């Protein structure tokens, strides 16, 4: 017998209790001043549904008016709290709001410690894939960048939206000047930020001037106090600008006249770099941004994925460390070179260690690392170091990552002579497009068969 009708009846009763709380013992005042609104609620339901309310309603920072507890939440707007209260009572969430309200809703849910609701909202927005206005994207990203850990899924989603199409925000519209400090810094820190380094420098100055209206917009006319103001404004951004990847001409005309903005040691090392290019710098050398990689950017993986796979190769524990131990040299791209065995044989045989990655239709990436050369030997290759993996293309956190190392070393890699190249006997079959589980720890894709939009193969070269 199904319990669904009983659950529906329970939800209907709770909804009535939410709408007509005539026996309430709590009044929550959301918002402040003329924009505040009172919400009637029941303390038992609030305590059961939220650890925040369980602690708050038993503390000394609330007041009572007779038998009624009055609880003030001036930092949460009434329209936002109404959504949250309905969710607390019924488990139903109304998400017909604009993107800025989504941001405020997430902040409120985080404060009230509704983790399940936070994850639901983030995944809903990502799957919605709506075309937001540039202004709303900036407003929401400002909120998300102040809560990067709590809202990591959505933070990464919007950061990539801006990073991949910076011209939408940085060119004619100049909307980027509305970015708050944390938001702009997170873009400049991002290796995927698709902008030339000199343009980043120019826009950083423009942004800093907009934050300090007393500073002259003409840098040639700056007085010493104006230089100090801008220097202070941009100081935390400086370590994340790849000065060594700026041309000598751009350095001479655009950076050298403003060298007083840089720490002395950074300025000296930049000069040394241009005078003696083979010299070794003491400053931390950041890798080139993805858009500027010499062997052409991948259409599937990003630098953060390369760092992740590199750490797996090294068998390191720090999953998200950004130390570029390996160069990934693109050998084959399916949409460019073909999806047939002949192309794979011509471009990928006898190349040493390789990584194969597949872009699936649901924005999922699956792949495998082969530490031994493919060569068409027609036999199994023995190794303890191969692995297969999966993760979401846009959302990279522990909940979306799956790593499966080889457990049957004798069957680690099948080096086929035809179309049966695979990791294990059939844990990841490259051309038959099948994922099952036998010779590796776990299955990396829930469905046995998979459809791909593209695939790429990289030669993995250890850096000296």
BELHU-V76428 format. One record per helix or strand. SS is the DSSP state (H for helix, E for strand). FROM is the first residue (numbers start at 1). LEN is the number of residues. If there is no record, write none. Layout:
# BELHU-V76428
{{SS,FROM,LEN} {SS,FROM,LEN}}
This chain:
# BELHU-V76428
{{H,4,16} {E,26,5} {H,33,3} {E,37,5} {H,43,7} {H,51,6} {E,63,3} {E,68,6} {H,78,13} {H,99,13} {H,115,14} {H,134,11} {H,152,13} {H,167,4} {H,175,4} {H,181,9} {H,197,15} {H,219,3} {H,224,11} {H,238,3} {H,243,3} {H,248,14} {H,264,12} {H,290,3} {H,303,12} {E,326,8} {H,334,4} {H,341,8} {E,349,1} {E,354,7} {E,364,7} {E,374,1} {E,379,3} {E,387,6} {E,402,5} {H,409,3} {E,413,3} {E,422,2} {E,428,2} {E,434,1} {E,440,1} {E,449,1} {E,452,11}}
